[in-house]
């Protein structure tokens, strides 16, 4: 069986990559090489700094942003309950994302990213409706607006998952 020259080159490259102890070793040995690679990937300086800051700091930006979005959602549901009618969840989510505070907080956490309302509506809806997000929709995380009183689980359940009347 003949081995083509091209196949041999590919197998040599694969062997070389495997010997480098995994994909993390990119061979970047200077700041100049790092900048060149970031430019090739079209990563802005602000975006690169934010990513590094998130990975190295003890401050968990993603968790804080998640909890801010959920808090704004819960507070909007409380407002709807006070008005006497809980709207469909997607309408509440749209209202939260369209609020100026949401955009202000978004730029506070991610100043280098572009705010896309439709994307944020999808992400918040996904966060609220998928089981993985349920662990954050429990008593102890949320306070009533402008108070230090926690929202009890029974009240959270009634605004987040209202019983449908027959």
LINWO-V613779 format. One record per residue. N is the residue number from 1. SS is DSSP state (H for helix, E for strand, L for the rest). PSI is psi in whole degrees, -180 to 180 (NA if undefined). D_LAST is the distance of its C-alpha to the last C-alpha in Angstrom with 2 decimals. Layout:
n=N ss=SS psi=PSI d_last=D_LAST
n=N ss=SS psi=PSI d_last=D_LAST
This chain:
n=1 ss=L psi=128 d_last=73.69
n=2 ss=L psi=137 d_last=74.26
n=3 ss=L psi=122 d_last=72.15
n=4 ss=L psi=153 d_last=71.76
n=5 ss=H psi=-40 d_last=72.77
n=6 ss=H psi=-42 d_last=69.33
n=7 ss=H psi=-38 d_last=67.57
n=8 ss=H psi=-40 d_last=70.02
n=9 ss=H psi=-43 d_last=69.31
n=10 ss=H psi=-46 d_last=65.56
n=11 ss=H psi=-33 d_last=66.02
n=12 ss=H psi=-40 d_last=68.38
n=13 ss=H psi=-41 d_last=65.84
n=14 ss=H psi=-44 d_last=63.15
n=15 ss=H psi=-40 d_last=65.60
n=16 ss=H psi=-43 d_last=66.53
n=17 ss=H psi=-41 d_last=62.90
n=18 ss=H psi=-32 d_last=62.34
n=19 ss=H psi=-13 d_last=65.46
n=20 ss=L psi=9 d_last=64.19
n=21 ss=L psi=44 d_last=61.77
n=22 ss=L psi=174 d_last=58.55
n=23 ss=L psi=-12 d_last=57.13
n=24 ss=L psi=-27 d_last=57.22
n=25 ss=L psi=92 d_last=60.96
n=26 ss=L psi=-3 d_last=61.22
n=27 ss=L psi=20 d_last=64.86
n=28 ss=L psi=113 d_last=64.30
n=29 ss=L psi=-5 d_last=67.28
n=30 ss=L psi=162 d_last=67.59
n=31 ss=H psi=-32 d_last=65.55
n=32 ss=H psi=-44 d_last=66.90
n=33 ss=H psi=-39 d_last=65.46
n=34 ss=H psi=-47 d_last=62.13
n=35 ss=H psi=-43 d_last=62.06
n=36 ss=H psi=-46 d_last=63.04
n=37 ss=H psi=-39 d_last=60.26
n=38 ss=H psi=-39 d_last=57.65
n=39 ss=H psi=-39 d_last=58.91
n=40 ss=H psi=-37 d_last=58.67
n=41 ss=L psi=-3 d_last=55.04
n=42 ss=L psi=43 d_last=54.50
n=43 ss=L psi=125 d_last=53.34
n=44 ss=L psi=158 d_last=54.04
n=45 ss=H psi=-41 d_last=55.85
n=46 ss=H psi=-41 d_last=52.90
n=47 ss=H psi=-43 d_last=50.51
n=48 ss=H psi=-44 d_last=53.03
n=49 ss=H psi=-44 d_last=53.49
n=50 ss=H psi=-44 d_last=49.74
n=51 ss=H psi=-45 d_last=49.31
n=52 ss=H psi=-43 d_last=52.32
n=53 ss=H psi=-43 d_last=51.25
n=54 ss=H psi=-40 d_last=47.81
n=55 ss=H psi=-34 d_last=49.50
n=56 ss=H psi=-24 d_last=52.28
n=57 ss=L psi=159 d_last=50.85
n=58 ss=L psi=-14 d_last=48.96
n=59 ss=L psi=122 d_last=46.62
n=60 ss=L psi=88 d_last=43.46
n=61 ss=H psi=-43 d_last=42.57
n=62 ss=H psi=-44 d_last=39.77
n=63 ss=H psi=-45 d_last=37.97
n=64 ss=H psi=-42 d_last=38.49
n=65 ss=H psi=-40 d_last=37.20
n=66 ss=H psi=-46 d_last=34.07
n=67 ss=H psi=-34 d_last=33.40
n=68 ss=H psi=-45 d_last=34.13
n=69 ss=H psi=-44 d_last=31.58
n=70 ss=H psi=-39 d_last=28.88
n=71 ss=H psi=-44 d_last=29.85
n=72 ss=H psi=-37 d_last=29.63
n=73 ss=H psi=-48 d_last=26.13
n=74 ss=H psi=-44 d_last=25.00
n=75 ss=H psi=-37 d_last=26.74
n=76 ss=H psi=-38 d_last=25.11
n=77 ss=H psi=-37 d_last=21.63
n=78 ss=H psi=-42 d_last=22.94
n=79 ss=H psi=-44 d_last=24.11
n=80 ss=H psi=-41 d_last=20.80
n=81 ss=H psi=-41 d_last=19.16
n=82 ss=H psi=-32 d_last=22.03
n=83 ss=H psi=-10 d_last=21.43
n=84 ss=L psi=1 d_last=17.86
n=85 ss=L psi=121 d_last=16.07
n=86 ss=L psi=118 d_last=15.92
n=87 ss=L psi=167 d_last=16.97
n=88 ss=L psi=148 d_last=16.58
n=89 ss=H psi=-41 d_last=19.01
n=90 ss=H psi=-33 d_last=21.60
n=91 ss=H psi=-39 d_last=21.94
n=92 ss=H psi=-43 d_last=22.56
n=93 ss=H psi=-45 d_last=25.05
n=94 ss=H psi=-44 d_last=26.84
n=95 ss=H psi=-41 d_last=27.22
n=96 ss=H psi=-48 d_last=28.64
n=97 ss=H psi=-33 d_last=31.11
n=98 ss=H psi=-15 d_last=32.20
n=99 ss=L psi=139 d_last=33.04
n=100 ss=H psi=-32 d_last=36.80
n=101 ss=H psi=-38 d_last=36.65
n=102 ss=H psi=-47 d_last=35.14
n=103 ss=H psi=-40 d_last=38.08
n=104 ss=H psi=-45 d_last=40.56
n=105 ss=H psi=-39 d_last=39.42
n=106 ss=H psi=-50 d_last=39.46
n=107 ss=H psi=-25 d_last=43.09
n=108 ss=H psi=-39 d_last=43.86
n=109 ss=H psi=-35 d_last=42.95
n=110 ss=L psi=73 d_last=44.04
n=111 ss=L psi=-20 d_last=46.69
n=112 ss=L psi=-5 d_last=48.12
n=113 ss=L psi=156 d_last=44.98
n=114 ss=L psi=135 d_last=43.66
n=115 ss=L psi=119 d_last=40.27
n=116 ss=L psi=103 d_last=38.04
n=117 ss=H psi=-44 d_last=34.67
n=118 ss=H psi=-39 d_last=33.01
n=119 ss=H psi=-43 d_last=34.25
n=120 ss=H psi=-35 d_last=33.07
n=121 ss=H psi=-45 d_last=29.54
n=122 ss=H psi=-44 d_last=29.48
n=123 ss=H psi=-42 d_last=30.99
n=124 ss=H psi=-40 d_last=28.66
n=125 ss=H psi=-43 d_last=25.58
n=126 ss=H psi=-43 d_last=27.18
n=127 ss=H psi=-40 d_last=27.98
n=128 ss=H psi=-36 d_last=24.47
n=129 ss=H psi=-19 d_last=22.62
n=130 ss=L psi=149 d_last=25.20
n=131 ss=H psi=-31 d_last=25.59
n=132 ss=H psi=-30 d_last=29.10
n=133 ss=H psi=-17 d_last=27.87
n=134 ss=H psi=-31 d_last=25.59
n=135 ss=L psi=-19 d_last=28.77
n=136 ss=L psi=-2 d_last=29.36
n=137 ss=L psi=56 d_last=25.97
n=138 ss=L psi=163 d_last=26.80
n=139 ss=L psi=142 d_last=28.07
n=140 ss=L psi=-23 d_last=31.67
n=141 ss=L psi=-23 d_last=31.78
n=142 ss=L psi=139 d_last=30.25
n=143 ss=E psi=153 d_last=31.42
n=144 ss=L psi=146 d_last=29.94
n=145 ss=L psi=135 d_last=31.72
n=146 ss=L psi=30 d_last=35.23
n=147 ss=L psi=175 d_last=35.10
n=148 ss=L psi=17 d_last=36.19
n=149 ss=L psi=127 d_last=33.11
n=150 ss=E psi=146 d_last=31.04
n=151 ss=L psi=121 d_last=27.28
n=152 ss=L psi=155 d_last=25.93
n=153 ss=H psi=-38 d_last=23.90
n=154 ss=H psi=-42 d_last=20.93
n=155 ss=H psi=-42 d_last=20.89
n=156 ss=H psi=-46 d_last=21.49
n=157 ss=H psi=-38 d_last=18.55
n=158 ss=H psi=-30 d_last=16.21
n=159 ss=H psi=-28 d_last=17.69
n=160 ss=H psi=-39 d_last=18.38
n=161 ss=L psi=70 d_last=15.31
n=162 ss=L psi=147 d_last=12.45
n=163 ss=L psi=132 d_last=9.32
n=164 ss=L psi=131 d_last=6.45
n=165 ss=L psi=146 d_last=3.79
n=166 ss=L psi=NA d_last=0.00
